[in-house]
Amino acid sequence: MEDKIFDLLMYTIPAIITGGIAYFFFRDHMQNEDRRRRYLLHKDSQKEALPLRLQAYERLSLFLERITPAKLLIRISPSSSDKEIYESLLIKSIEQEFDHNLSQQIYMSDQCWNIIIAAKNTTIQLIRKAGLSEKVTSADKLREVILTEMMEQESPSSAALAFIKKEVGDILNP
């Protein structure tokens, strides 16, 4: 009887060891295959998302160019000589441009989006500050003051555009 138990153990132990090795081998193999499939899916989705991301950066670059005070003042001329109406018109135009591009934020980093918002808000503040000046009495004078201030300092959009260019460069050349 002991010989039969010993023989049974001699056959069972190698089978258990072989089964354990096969189990761990196939488990690792399946995990590697799963990781490979995920990588390929991620790679394909990145390939499809890249054009959308680049388009979002293009649209927001255009937005920043359009709200640059010098270009904004050329594009939007005063409808009357009232400085408050013109100031409101300029700010409304910036807000409309921004609202039109609001959905593009999902394609860019939070830091980039925050810099774009800061550029927009700084441009609006610059217009409001110029409108509060005592020497501004008409819409044409408001345009003149804003343009004069822009000659003395860099546009708020410039820093945001530089950041966008850097981020796009990082995306294209990782």
C-alpha positions as a Markdown table, in Angstrom:
| # | Residue | x | y | z |
|---|---|---|---|---|
| 1 | Met | 0.0 | 0.0 | 0.0 |
| 2 | Glu | 2.9 | 2.4 | 0.8 |
| 3 | Asp | 4.4 | 1.7 | -2.6 |
| 4 | Lys | 1.1 | 2.6 | -4.3 |
| 5 | Ile | 0.9 | 5.9 | -2.4 |
| 6 | Phe | 4.6 | 6.6 | -3.1 |
| 7 | Asp | 4.0 | 5.9 | -6.8 |
| 8 | Leu | 0.9 | 8.1 | -6.8 |
| 9 | Leu | 3.0 | 10.9 | -5.3 |
| 10 | Met | 5.8 | 10.4 | -7.8 |
| 11 | Tyr | 3.3 | 11.0 | -10.6 |
| 12 | Thr | 1.2 | 13.7 | -9.0 |
| 13 | Ile | 4.0 | 16.0 | -7.8 |
| 14 | Pro | 5.6 | 16.5 | -11.2 |
| 15 | Ala | 2.1 | 17.0 | -12.7 |
| 16 | Ile | 1.3 | 19.7 | -10.1 |
| 17 | Ile | 4.7 | 21.4 | -10.7 |
| 18 | Thr | 4.2 | 21.3 | -14.5 |
| 19 | Gly | 0.6 | 22.6 | -14.1 |
| 20 | Gly | 1.8 | 25.4 | -11.8 |
| 21 | Ile | 4.5 | 26.5 | -14.3 |
| 22 | Ala | 2.1 | 26.3 | -17.2 |
| 23 | Tyr | -0.5 | 28.4 | -15.2 |
| 24 | Phe | 2.1 | 31.2 | -14.4 |
| 25 | Phe | 3.5 | 31.1 | -17.9 |
| 26 | Phe | 0.0 | 31.5 | -19.5 |
| 27 | Arg | -1.1 | 34.1 | -17.0 |
| 28 | Asp | 2.0 | 36.3 | -17.8 |
| 29 | His | 1.5 | 35.7 | -21.5 |
| 30 | Met | -2.1 | 36.8 | -21.3 |
| 31 | Gln | -1.2 | 39.9 | -19.3 |
| 32 | Asn | 1.4 | 40.8 | -21.9 |
| 33 | Glu | -1.0 | 40.3 | -24.7 |
| 34 | Asp | -3.6 | 42.5 | -22.9 |
| 35 | Arg | -1.0 | 45.3 | -22.4 |
| 36 | Arg | 0.0 | 45.0 | -26.1 |
| 37 | Arg | -3.6 | 45.3 | -27.2 |
| 38 | Arg | -4.2 | 48.3 | -24.9 |
| 39 | Tyr | -1.0 | 50.0 | -26.3 |
| 40 | Leu | -2.1 | 49.5 | -29.9 |
| 41 | Leu | -5.6 | 50.9 | -29.1 |
| 42 | His | -4.0 | 53.8 | -27.3 |
| 43 | Lys | -1.7 | 54.4 | -30.3 |
| 44 | Asp | -4.6 | 54.3 | -32.8 |
| 45 | Ser | -6.7 | 56.7 | -30.7 |
| 46 | Gln | -3.7 | 59.1 | -30.4 |
| 47 | Lys | -3.3 | 59.0 | -34.2 |
| 48 | Glu | -7.0 | 59.9 | -34.6 |
| 49 | Ala | -7.0 | 62.6 | -31.8 |
| 50 | Leu | -3.8 | 64.4 | -33.0 |
| 51 | Pro | -5.5 | 66.3 | -35.9 |
| 52 | Leu | -8.3 | 67.4 | -33.6 |
| 53 | Arg | -5.8 | 68.6 | -30.9 |
| 54 | Leu | -3.8 | 70.5 | -33.5 |
| 55 | Gln | -7.0 | 72.1 | -34.9 |
| 56 | Ala | -7.9 | 73.2 | -31.4 |
| 57 | Tyr | -4.5 | 74.8 | -31.0 |
| 58 | Glu | -4.9 | 76.5 | -34.4 |
| 59 | Arg | -8.3 | 77.9 | -33.4 |
| 60 | Leu | -7.1 | 79.2 | -30.1 |
| 61 | Ser | -4.1 | 80.8 | -31.8 |
| 62 | Leu | -6.5 | 82.5 | -34.2 |
| 63 | Phe | -8.6 | 83.6 | -31.2 |
| 64 | Leu | -5.5 | 85.1 | -29.5 |
| 65 | Glu | -4.5 | 86.9 | -32.7 |
| 66 | Arg | -8.0 | 88.3 | -33.1 |
| 67 | Ile | -8.1 | 89.7 | -29.6 |
| 68 | Thr | -4.8 | 91.4 | -29.9 |
| 69 | Pro | -5.8 | 95.0 | -29.2 |
| 70 | Ala | -4.2 | 96.4 | -32.3 |
| 71 | Lys | -6.0 | 93.9 | -34.6 |
| 72 | Leu | -9.2 | 94.1 | -32.6 |
| 73 | Leu | -9.3 | 97.9 | -33.0 |
| 74 | Ile | -8.7 | 97.7 | -36.7 |
| 75 | Arg | -11.4 | 95.0 | -37.1 |
| 76 | Ile | -14.0 | 96.7 | -34.9 |
| 77 | Ser | -14.6 | 100.4 | -35.6 |
| 78 | Pro | -16.7 | 102.6 | -33.4 |
| 79 | Ser | -20.4 | 103.0 | -34.4 |
| 80 | Ser | -20.6 | 106.2 | -32.4 |
| 81 | Ser | -18.4 | 108.6 | -30.6 |
| 82 | Asp | -19.5 | 107.3 | -27.2 |
| 83 | Lys | -16.5 | 105.6 | -25.5 |
| 84 | Glu | -18.7 | 103.4 | -23.2 |
| 85 | Ile | -20.6 | 101.9 | -26.2 |
| 86 | Tyr | -17.3 | 101.3 | -28.0 |
| 87 | Glu | -15.7 | 99.7 | -24.9 |
| 88 | Ser | -18.7 | 97.4 | -24.5 |
| 89 | Leu | -18.6 | 96.5 | -28.2 |
| 90 | Leu | -14.9 | 95.6 | -27.9 |
| 91 | Ile | -15.4 | 93.5 | -24.8 |
| 92 | Lys | -18.5 | 91.8 | -26.2 |
| 93 | Ser | -16.5 | 90.9 | -29.3 |
| 94 | Ile | -13.8 | 89.3 | -27.2 |
| 95 | Glu | -16.3 | 87.4 | -25.1 |
| 96 | Gln | -18.1 | 86.1 | -28.2 |
| 97 | Glu | -14.9 | 84.9 | -29.8 |
| 98 | Phe | -14.0 | 83.2 | -26.6 |
| 99 | Asp | -17.4 | 81.5 | -26.2 |
| 100 | His | -17.2 | 80.3 | -29.8 |
| 101 | Asn | -13.9 | 78.5 | -29.0 |
| 102 | Leu | -14.9 | 77.3 | -25.5 |
| 103 | Ser | -15.1 | 73.6 | -26.5 |
| 104 | Gln | -11.5 | 73.5 | -27.6 |
| 105 | Gln | -10.3 | 73.3 | -24.0 |
| 106 | Ile | -10.9 | 69.6 | -23.9 |
| 107 | Tyr | -8.0 | 69.1 | -26.4 |
| 108 | Met | -5.3 | 71.0 | -24.5 |
| 109 | Ser | -3.6 | 71.0 | -21.1 |
| 110 | Asp | -5.2 | 72.9 | -18.2 |
| 111 | Gln | -2.1 | 75.1 | -17.9 |
| 112 | Cys | -2.4 | 76.2 | -21.6 |
| 113 | Trp | -6.2 | 76.8 | -21.2 |
| 114 | Asn | -5.6 | 78.9 | -18.1 |
| 115 | Ile | -3.0 | 81.0 | -19.9 |
| 116 | Ile | -5.4 | 81.6 | -22.7 |
| 117 | Ile | -8.1 | 82.7 | -20.2 |
| 118 | Ala | -5.5 | 85.0 | -18.5 |
| 119 | Ala | -4.7 | 86.6 | -21.9 |
| 120 | Lys | -8.3 | 87.2 | -22.6 |
| 121 | Asn | -9.0 | 88.7 | -19.2 |
| 122 | Thr | -5.9 | 90.9 | -19.3 |
| 123 | Thr | -6.9 | 92.2 | -22.7 |
| 124 | Ile | -10.4 | 93.1 | -21.3 |
| 125 | Gln | -8.8 | 94.8 | -18.3 |
| 126 | Leu | -6.5 | 96.8 | -20.6 |
| 127 | Ile | -9.6 | 98.0 | -22.5 |
| 128 | Arg | -11.5 | 98.9 | -19.3 |
| 129 | Lys | -8.4 | 100.6 | -17.8 |
| 130 | Ala | -8.1 | 102.7 | -20.9 |
| 131 | Gly | -11.8 | 103.6 | -20.8 |
| 132 | Leu | -11.4 | 104.8 | -17.2 |
| 133 | Ser | -8.7 | 107.3 | -18.1 |
| 134 | Glu | -9.8 | 110.9 | -17.7 |
| 135 | Lys | -8.2 | 111.9 | -21.0 |
| 136 | Val | -10.5 | 109.5 | -22.9 |
| 137 | Thr | -13.6 | 111.4 | -23.9 |
| 138 | Ser | -14.6 | 109.6 | -27.1 |
| 139 | Ala | -14.4 | 106.3 | -28.9 |
| 140 | Asp | -11.6 | 107.5 | -31.1 |
| 141 | Lys | -9.6 | 108.7 | -28.1 |
| 142 | Leu | -10.1 | 105.3 | -26.5 |
| 143 | Arg | -8.7 | 103.6 | -29.6 |
| 144 | Glu | -5.7 | 106.0 | -29.5 |
| 145 | Val | -5.0 | 105.3 | -25.8 |
| 146 | Ile | -5.2 | 101.6 | -26.2 |
| 147 | Leu | -2.9 | 101.6 | -29.2 |
| 148 | Thr | -0.4 | 103.9 | -27.4 |
| 149 | Glu | -0.4 | 101.5 | -24.4 |
| 150 | Met | 0.2 | 98.5 | -26.7 |
| 151 | Met | 3.2 | 100.2 | -28.2 |
| 152 | Glu | 4.7 | 100.5 | -24.7 |
| 153 | Gln | 4.1 | 96.9 | -23.7 |
| 154 | Glu | 3.7 | 93.5 | -25.2 |
| 155 | Ser | 0.2 | 92.2 | -26.0 |
| 156 | Pro | -1.3 | 89.8 | -23.5 |
| 157 | Ser | -1.8 | 87.4 | -26.3 |
| 158 | Ser | 1.9 | 87.2 | -27.1 |
| 159 | Ala | 2.8 | 85.1 | -24.1 |
| 160 | Ala | -0.2 | 82.8 | -24.6 |
| 161 | Leu | 0.8 | 82.3 | -28.3 |
| 162 | Ala | 4.4 | 81.5 | -27.2 |
| 163 | Phe | 3.0 | 78.9 | -24.8 |
| 164 | Ile | 0.8 | 77.3 | -27.4 |
| 165 | Lys | 3.7 | 77.1 | -29.8 |
| 166 | Lys | 5.8 | 75.4 | -27.2 |
| 167 | Glu | 3.1 | 72.9 | -26.3 |
| 168 | Val | 2.4 | 72.0 | -29.9 |
| 169 | Gly | 6.1 | 71.5 | -30.4 |
| 170 | Asp | 6.2 | 69.2 | -27.4 |
| 171 | Ile | 3.2 | 67.2 | -28.9 |
| 172 | Leu | 4.8 | 66.9 | -32.3 |
| 173 | Asn | 8.3 | 66.2 | -31.0 |
| 174 | Pro | 8.0 | 64.2 | -27.8 |
